[in-house]
């Protein structure tokens, strides 16, 4: 089997960053999903931390994978593993890495890559990540043939 064009990214750290959210953002998210606001953030905040705290934009992430937002990349799966509550005002570090890349072909998308990326959301006062977000992206490769 031929190596995948993104194999060189597997296991390599993505640019990292930090993210802090305010109490009002936590309240707004609770309200948006019809959850009773409380001190701890809604679990969806872990997904937002991964997207906003990576140190690059989602568009730049897809550029690293050789695709453009105009190509129509899709988020096909997202798994949130929560080890601790997230709290407003905490400066979380976000680290990411590509864990898998697979070339596939389908009737609707044609040739596409499934790229799995893991993001750890780290509380500075904890040994284990507060949350781990694993996203699987489908990246159309319109110029490729099956």
PyMOL commands that place a pseudoatom at each C-alpha (Angstrom):
pseudoatom trace, name=CA, resn=UNK, resi=1, chain=A, elem=C, hetatm=0, pos=[0.000, 0.000, 0.000]
pseudoatom trace, name=CA, resn=UNK, resi=2, chain=A, elem=C, hetatm=0, pos=[1.374, 3.427, -0.956]
pseudoatom trace, name=CA, resn=UNK, resi=3, chain=A, elem=C, hetatm=0, pos=[2.099, 5.899, 1.830]
pseudoatom trace, name=CA, resn=UNK, resi=4, chain=A, elem=C, hetatm=0, pos=[-0.554, 8.548, 2.420]
pseudoatom trace, name=CA, resn=UNK, resi=5, chain=A, elem=C, hetatm=0, pos=[0.454, 12.114, 1.422]
pseudoatom trace, name=CA, resn=UNK, resi=6, chain=A, elem=C, hetatm=0, pos=[-0.199, 13.298, 4.994]
pseudoatom trace, name=CA, resn=UNK, resi=7, chain=A, elem=C, hetatm=0, pos=[1.767, 10.523, 6.743]
pseudoatom trace, name=CA, resn=UNK, resi=8, chain=A, elem=C, hetatm=0, pos=[4.525, 13.024, 7.566]
pseudoatom trace, name=CA, resn=UNK, resi=9, chain=A, elem=C, hetatm=0, pos=[2.070, 14.876, 9.867]
pseudoatom trace, name=CA, resn=UNK, resi=10, chain=A, elem=C, hetatm=0, pos=[1.071, 11.848, 11.956]
pseudoatom trace, name=CA, resn=UNK, resi=11, chain=A, elem=C, hetatm=0, pos=[2.341, 12.254, 15.486]
pseudoatom trace, name=CA, resn=UNK, resi=12, chain=A, elem=C, hetatm=0, pos=[3.791, 15.686, 14.820]
pseudoatom trace, name=CA, resn=UNK, resi=13, chain=A, elem=C, hetatm=0, pos=[2.519, 18.459, 17.103]
pseudoatom trace, name=CA, resn=UNK, resi=14, chain=A, elem=C, hetatm=0, pos=[0.319, 21.093, 15.525]
pseudoatom trace, name=CA, resn=UNK, resi=15, chain=A, elem=C, hetatm=0, pos=[0.920, 24.719, 16.458]
pseudoatom trace, name=CA, resn=UNK, resi=16, chain=A, elem=C, hetatm=0, pos=[-0.372, 25.053, 19.990]
pseudoatom trace, name=CA, resn=UNK, resi=17, chain=A, elem=C, hetatm=0, pos=[-1.911, 27.901, 21.864]
pseudoatom trace, name=CA, resn=UNK, resi=18, chain=A, elem=C, hetatm=0, pos=[-3.936, 29.032, 24.828]
pseudoatom trace, name=CA, resn=UNK, resi=19, chain=A, elem=C, hetatm=0, pos=[-7.543, 29.931, 25.431]
pseudoatom trace, name=CA, resn=UNK, resi=20, chain=A, elem=C, hetatm=0, pos=[-9.469, 31.646, 28.186]
pseudoatom trace, name=CA, resn=UNK, resi=21, chain=A, elem=C, hetatm=0, pos=[-13.230, 32.063, 28.162]
pseudoatom trace, name=CA, resn=UNK, resi=22, chain=A, elem=C, hetatm=0, pos=[-15.241, 34.440, 30.282]
pseudoatom trace, name=CA, resn=UNK, resi=23, chain=A, elem=C, hetatm=0, pos=[-18.214, 33.805, 32.554]
pseudoatom trace, name=CA, resn=UNK, resi=24, chain=A, elem=C, hetatm=0, pos=[-20.513, 35.500, 30.046]
pseudoatom trace, name=CA, resn=UNK, resi=25, chain=A, elem=C, hetatm=0, pos=[-19.398, 33.059, 27.298]
pseudoatom trace, name=CA, resn=UNK, resi=26, chain=A, elem=C, hetatm=0, pos=[-20.127, 30.134, 29.596]
pseudoatom trace, name=CA, resn=UNK, resi=27, chain=A, elem=C, hetatm=0, pos=[-23.553, 31.559, 30.443]
pseudoatom trace, name=CA, resn=UNK, resi=28, chain=A, elem=C, hetatm=0, pos=[-24.327, 32.183, 26.749]
pseudoatom trace, name=CA, resn=UNK, resi=29, chain=A, elem=C, hetatm=0, pos=[-23.424, 28.605, 25.802]
pseudoatom trace, name=CA, resn=UNK, resi=30, chain=A, elem=C, hetatm=0, pos=[-25.559, 27.156, 28.595]
pseudoatom trace, name=CA, resn=UNK, resi=31, chain=A, elem=C, hetatm=0, pos=[-28.436, 29.376, 27.479]
pseudoatom trace, name=CA, resn=UNK, resi=32, chain=A, elem=C, hetatm=0, pos=[-27.969, 28.509, 23.779]
pseudoatom trace, name=CA, resn=UNK, resi=33, chain=A, elem=C, hetatm=0, pos=[-28.318, 24.782, 24.446]
pseudoatom trace, name=CA, resn=UNK, resi=34, chain=A, elem=C, hetatm=0, pos=[-31.124, 25.233, 27.012]
pseudoatom trace, name=CA, resn=UNK, resi=35, chain=A, elem=C, hetatm=0, pos=[-28.930, 24.072, 29.872]
pseudoatom trace, name=CA, resn=UNK, resi=36, chain=A, elem=C, hetatm=0, pos=[-29.178, 25.523, 33.359]
pseudoatom trace, name=CA, resn=UNK, resi=37, chain=A, elem=C, hetatm=0, pos=[-26.210, 27.883, 33.760]
pseudoatom trace, name=CA, resn=UNK, resi=38, chain=A, elem=C, hetatm=0, pos=[-23.804, 26.789, 36.461]
pseudoatom trace, name=CA, resn=UNK, resi=39, chain=A, elem=C, hetatm=0, pos=[-20.233, 27.497, 37.553]
pseudoatom trace, name=CA, resn=UNK, resi=40, chain=A, elem=C, hetatm=0, pos=[-18.753, 24.789, 35.332]
pseudoatom trace, name=CA, resn=UNK, resi=41, chain=A, elem=C, hetatm=0, pos=[-18.923, 25.307, 31.593]
pseudoatom trace, name=CA, resn=UNK, resi=42, chain=A, elem=C, hetatm=0, pos=[-21.136, 23.157, 29.392]
pseudoatom trace, name=CA, resn=UNK, resi=43, chain=A, elem=C, hetatm=0, pos=[-19.135, 20.194, 27.961]
pseudoatom trace, name=CA, resn=UNK, resi=44, chain=A, elem=C, hetatm=0, pos=[-19.408, 21.686, 24.442]
pseudoatom trace, name=CA, resn=UNK, resi=45, chain=A, elem=C, hetatm=0, pos=[-16.941, 24.334, 25.662]
pseudoatom trace, name=CA, resn=UNK, resi=46, chain=A, elem=C, hetatm=0, pos=[-14.202, 21.683, 25.256]
pseudoatom trace, name=CA, resn=UNK, resi=47, chain=A, elem=C, hetatm=0, pos=[-14.904, 21.612, 21.505]
pseudoatom trace, name=CA, resn=UNK, resi=48, chain=A, elem=C, hetatm=0, pos=[-14.689, 25.414, 21.381]
pseudoatom trace, name=CA, resn=UNK, resi=49, chain=A, elem=C, hetatm=0, pos=[-11.427, 25.348, 23.330]
pseudoatom trace, name=CA, resn=UNK, resi=50, chain=A, elem=C, hetatm=0, pos=[-9.907, 22.972, 20.784]
pseudoatom trace, name=CA, resn=UNK, resi=51, chain=A, elem=C, hetatm=0, pos=[-10.989, 25.113, 17.838]
pseudoatom trace, name=CA, resn=UNK, resi=52, chain=A, elem=C, hetatm=0, pos=[-10.176, 28.516, 19.286]
pseudoatom trace, name=CA, resn=UNK, resi=53, chain=A, elem=C, hetatm=0, pos=[-7.094, 27.696, 21.333]
pseudoatom trace, name=CA, resn=UNK, resi=54, chain=A, elem=C, hetatm=0, pos=[-4.991, 25.876, 18.784]
pseudoatom trace, name=CA, resn=UNK, resi=55, chain=A, elem=C, hetatm=0, pos=[-2.918, 28.920, 17.858]
pseudoatom trace, name=CA, resn=UNK, resi=56, chain=A, elem=C, hetatm=0, pos=[-3.986, 28.840, 14.185]
pseudoatom trace, name=CA, resn=UNK, resi=57, chain=A, elem=C, hetatm=0, pos=[-7.335, 29.195, 12.469]
pseudoatom trace, name=CA, resn=UNK, resi=58, chain=A, elem=C, hetatm=0, pos=[-9.379, 26.259, 11.237]
pseudoatom trace, name=CA, resn=UNK, resi=59, chain=A, elem=C, hetatm=0, pos=[-8.650, 27.479, 7.691]
pseudoatom trace, name=CA, resn=UNK, resi=60, chain=A, elem=C, hetatm=0, pos=[-4.900, 27.324, 8.431]
pseudoatom trace, name=CA, resn=UNK, resi=61, chain=A, elem=C, hetatm=0, pos=[-5.332, 23.830, 9.877]
pseudoatom trace, name=CA, resn=UNK, resi=62, chain=A, elem=C, hetatm=0, pos=[-6.956, 22.688, 6.640]
pseudoatom trace, name=CA, resn=UNK, resi=63, chain=A, elem=C, hetatm=0, pos=[-4.181, 24.391, 4.639]
pseudoatom trace, name=CA, resn=UNK, resi=64, chain=A, elem=C, hetatm=0, pos=[-1.704, 22.169, 6.521]
pseudoatom trace, name=CA, resn=UNK, resi=65, chain=A, elem=C, hetatm=0, pos=[-3.735, 19.225, 5.210]
pseudoatom trace, name=CA, resn=UNK, resi=66, chain=A, elem=C, hetatm=0, pos=[-3.536, 20.538, 1.639]
pseudoatom trace, name=CA, resn=UNK, resi=67, chain=A, elem=C, hetatm=0, pos=[-7.118, 21.724, 1.317]
pseudoatom trace, name=CA, resn=UNK, resi=68, chain=A, elem=C, hetatm=0, pos=[-8.973, 25.003, 1.245]
pseudoatom trace, name=CA, resn=UNK, resi=69, chain=A, elem=C, hetatm=0, pos=[-12.204, 25.999, 2.989]
pseudoatom trace, name=CA, resn=UNK, resi=70, chain=A, elem=C, hetatm=0, pos=[-13.716, 26.501, -0.493]
pseudoatom trace, name=CA, resn=UNK, resi=71, chain=A, elem=C, hetatm=0, pos=[-13.183, 22.770, -1.171]
pseudoatom trace, name=CA, resn=UNK, resi=72, chain=A, elem=C, hetatm=0, pos=[-15.850, 21.979, 1.419]
pseudoatom trace, name=CA, resn=UNK, resi=73, chain=A, elem=C, hetatm=0, pos=[-14.053, 20.072, 4.197]
pseudoatom trace, name=CA, resn=UNK, resi=74, chain=A, elem=C, hetatm=0, pos=[-16.464, 18.377, 6.601]
pseudoatom trace, name=CA, resn=UNK, resi=75, chain=A, elem=C, hetatm=0, pos=[-16.386, 17.584, 10.295]
pseudoatom trace, name=CA, resn=UNK, resi=76, chain=A, elem=C, hetatm=0, pos=[-17.618, 13.995, 10.194]
pseudoatom trace, name=CA, resn=UNK, resi=77, chain=A, elem=C, hetatm=0, pos=[-17.141, 13.019, 13.829]
pseudoatom trace, name=CA, resn=UNK, resi=78, chain=A, elem=C, hetatm=0, pos=[-16.232, 14.673, 17.119]
pseudoatom trace, name=CA, resn=UNK, resi=79, chain=A, elem=C, hetatm=0, pos=[-15.631, 12.899, 20.401]
pseudoatom trace, name=CA, resn=UNK, resi=80, chain=A, elem=C, hetatm=0, pos=[-15.335, 14.796, 23.684]
pseudoatom trace, name=CA, resn=UNK, resi=81, chain=A, elem=C, hetatm=0, pos=[-13.594, 13.041, 26.575]
pseudoatom trace, name=CA, resn=UNK, resi=82, chain=A, elem=C, hetatm=0, pos=[-14.010, 15.136, 29.699]
pseudoatom trace, name=CA, resn=UNK, resi=83, chain=A, elem=C, hetatm=0, pos=[-11.731, 14.466, 32.657]
pseudoatom trace, name=CA, resn=UNK, resi=84, chain=A, elem=C, hetatm=0, pos=[-12.597, 17.639, 34.565]
pseudoatom trace, name=CA, resn=UNK, resi=85, chain=A, elem=C, hetatm=0, pos=[-14.980, 20.563, 34.402]
pseudoatom trace, name=CA, resn=UNK, resi=86, chain=A, elem=C, hetatm=0, pos=[-13.827, 23.607, 32.449]
pseudoatom trace, name=CA, resn=UNK, resi=87, chain=A, elem=C, hetatm=0, pos=[-14.106, 26.932, 34.258]
pseudoatom trace, name=CA, resn=UNK, resi=88, chain=A, elem=C, hetatm=0, pos=[-14.172, 30.567, 33.127]
pseudoatom trace, name=CA, resn=UNK, resi=89, chain=A, elem=C, hetatm=0, pos=[-11.009, 32.570, 33.692]
pseudoatom trace, name=CA, resn=UNK, resi=90, chain=A, elem=C, hetatm=0, pos=[-8.628, 29.585, 33.507]
pseudoatom trace, name=CA, resn=UNK, resi=91, chain=A, elem=C, hetatm=0, pos=[-5.898, 29.837, 30.858]
pseudoatom trace, name=CA, resn=UNK, resi=92, chain=A, elem=C, hetatm=0, pos=[-6.084, 26.450, 29.134]
pseudoatom trace, name=CA, resn=UNK, resi=93, chain=A, elem=C, hetatm=0, pos=[-3.246, 25.264, 26.933]
pseudoatom trace, name=CA, resn=UNK, resi=94, chain=A, elem=C, hetatm=0, pos=[-4.311, 23.493, 23.754]
pseudoatom trace, name=CA, resn=UNK, resi=95, chain=A, elem=C, hetatm=0, pos=[-2.089, 20.937, 22.039]
pseudoatom trace, name=CA, resn=UNK, resi=96, chain=A, elem=C, hetatm=0, pos=[-3.006, 19.021, 18.919]
pseudoatom trace, name=CA, resn=UNK, resi=97, chain=A, elem=C, hetatm=0, pos=[-1.648, 16.310, 16.679]
pseudoatom trace, name=CA, resn=UNK, resi=98, chain=A, elem=C, hetatm=0, pos=[-2.740, 14.286, 13.680]
pseudoatom trace, name=CA, resn=UNK, resi=99, chain=A, elem=C, hetatm=0, pos=[-3.314, 10.668, 14.701]
pseudoatom trace, name=CA, resn=UNK, resi=100, chain=A, elem=C, hetatm=0, pos=[-4.468, 9.136, 11.404]
pseudoatom trace, name=CA, resn=UNK, resi=101, chain=A, elem=C, hetatm=0, pos=[-4.971, 9.866, 7.708]
pseudoatom trace, name=CA, resn=UNK, resi=102, chain=A, elem=C, hetatm=0, pos=[-6.760, 7.563, 5.288]
pseudoatom trace, name=CA, resn=UNK, resi=103, chain=A, elem=C, hetatm=0, pos=[-7.619, 7.967, 1.598]
pseudoatom trace, name=CA, resn=UNK, resi=104, chain=A, elem=C, hetatm=0, pos=[-11.148, 6.875, 0.660]
pseudoatom trace, name=CA, resn=UNK, resi=105, chain=A, elem=C, hetatm=0, pos=[-13.530, 7.143, -2.253]
pseudoatom trace, name=CA, resn=UNK, resi=106, chain=A, elem=C, hetatm=0, pos=[-17.287, 7.551, -2.252]
pseudoatom trace, name=CA, resn=UNK, resi=107, chain=A, elem=C, hetatm=0, pos=[-20.137, 8.185, -4.628]
pseudoatom trace, name=CA, resn=UNK, resi=108, chain=A, elem=C, hetatm=0, pos=[-20.968, 11.644, -3.262]
pseudoatom trace, name=CA, resn=UNK, resi=109, chain=A, elem=C, hetatm=0, pos=[-17.542, 13.071, -2.342]
pseudoatom trace, name=CA, resn=UNK, resi=110, chain=A, elem=C, hetatm=0, pos=[-15.409, 11.188, -4.838]
pseudoatom trace, name=CA, resn=UNK, resi=111, chain=A, elem=C, hetatm=0, pos=[-11.852, 10.860, -3.527]
pseudoatom trace, name=CA, resn=UNK, resi=112, chain=A, elem=C, hetatm=0, pos=[-11.384, 12.262, -0.031]
pseudoatom trace, name=CA, resn=UNK, resi=113, chain=A, elem=C, hetatm=0, pos=[-9.122, 11.949, 2.984]
pseudoatom trace, name=CA, resn=UNK, resi=114, chain=A, elem=C, hetatm=0, pos=[-10.325, 11.151, 6.482]
pseudoatom trace, name=CA, resn=UNK, resi=115, chain=A, elem=C, hetatm=0, pos=[-7.975, 12.933, 8.873]
pseudoatom trace, name=CA, resn=UNK, resi=116, chain=A, elem=C, hetatm=0, pos=[-8.218, 12.312, 12.615]
pseudoatom trace, name=CA, resn=UNK, resi=117, chain=A, elem=C, hetatm=0, pos=[-6.885, 15.030, 14.895]
pseudoatom trace, name=CA, resn=UNK, resi=118, chain=A, elem=C, hetatm=0, pos=[-6.606, 14.892, 18.676]
pseudoatom trace, name=CA, resn=UNK, resi=119, chain=A, elem=C, hetatm=0, pos=[-6.666, 18.067, 20.757]
pseudoatom trace, name=CA, resn=UNK, resi=120, chain=A, elem=C, hetatm=0, pos=[-5.759, 18.075, 24.456]
pseudoatom trace, name=CA, resn=UNK, resi=121, chain=A, elem=C, hetatm=0, pos=[-7.131, 20.909, 26.575]
pseudoatom trace, name=CA, resn=UNK, resi=122, chain=A, elem=C, hetatm=0, pos=[-4.756, 21.247, 29.507]
pseudoatom trace, name=CA, resn=UNK, resi=123, chain=A, elem=C, hetatm=0, pos=[-5.508, 22.872, 32.845]
pseudoatom trace, name=CA, resn=UNK, resi=124, chain=A, elem=C, hetatm=0, pos=[-2.267, 24.373, 34.212]
pseudoatom trace, name=CA, resn=UNK, resi=125, chain=A, elem=C, hetatm=0, pos=[-3.003, 22.926, 37.669]
pseudoatom trace, name=CA, resn=UNK, resi=126, chain=A, elem=C, hetatm=0, pos=[-3.737, 19.336, 36.618]
pseudoatom trace, name=CA, resn=UNK, resi=127, chain=A, elem=C, hetatm=0, pos=[-1.568, 16.415, 35.544]
pseudoatom trace, name=CA, resn=UNK, resi=128, chain=A, elem=C, hetatm=0, pos=[-4.048, 14.997, 33.002]
pseudoatom trace, name=CA, resn=UNK, resi=129, chain=A, elem=C, hetatm=0, pos=[-5.825, 16.920, 30.244]
pseudoatom trace, name=CA, resn=UNK, resi=130, chain=A, elem=C, hetatm=0, pos=[-9.089, 18.491, 31.400]
pseudoatom trace, name=CA, resn=UNK, resi=131, chain=A, elem=C, hetatm=0, pos=[-10.537, 17.398, 28.057]
pseudoatom trace, name=CA, resn=UNK, resi=132, chain=A, elem=C, hetatm=0, pos=[-9.539, 15.594, 24.914]
pseudoatom trace, name=CA, resn=UNK, resi=133, chain=A, elem=C, hetatm=0, pos=[-11.350, 16.372, 21.673]
pseudoatom trace, name=CA, resn=UNK, resi=134, chain=A, elem=C, hetatm=0, pos=[-10.919, 14.007, 18.745]
pseudoatom trace, name=CA, resn=UNK, resi=135, chain=A, elem=C, hetatm=0, pos=[-12.186, 15.305, 15.407]
pseudoatom trace, name=CA, resn=UNK, resi=136, chain=A, elem=C, hetatm=0, pos=[-12.395, 13.426, 12.130]
pseudoatom trace, name=CA, resn=UNK, resi=137, chain=A, elem=C, hetatm=0, pos=[-12.430, 15.609, 9.029]
pseudoatom trace, name=CA, resn=UNK, resi=138, chain=A, elem=C, hetatm=0, pos=[-13.381, 14.545, 5.497]
pseudoatom trace, name=CA, resn=UNK, resi=139, chain=A, elem=C, hetatm=0, pos=[-11.284, 16.520, 3.019]
pseudoatom trace, name=CA, resn=UNK, resi=140, chain=A, elem=C, hetatm=0, pos=[-12.452, 16.301, -0.600]
pseudoatom trace, name=CA, resn=UNK, resi=141, chain=A, elem=C, hetatm=0, pos=[-9.653, 15.727, -3.127]
pseudoatom trace, name=CA, resn=UNK, resi=142, chain=A, elem=C, hetatm=0, pos=[-11.481, 16.756, -6.297]
pseudoatom trace, name=CA, resn=UNK, resi=143, chain=A, elem=C, hetatm=0, pos=[-8.315, 16.583, -8.435]
pseudoatom trace, name=CA, resn=UNK, resi=144, chain=A, elem=C, hetatm=0, pos=[-7.631, 12.974, -7.465]
pseudoatom trace, name=CA, resn=UNK, resi=145, chain=A, elem=C, hetatm=0, pos=[-8.993, 9.909, -9.253]
pseudoatom trace, name=CA, resn=UNK, resi=146, chain=A, elem=C, hetatm=0, pos=[-10.255, 6.811, -7.412]
for i in range(1, 146): cmd.bond("trace and resi %d" % i, "trace and resi %d" % (i + 1))
show_as sticks, trace
zoom trace
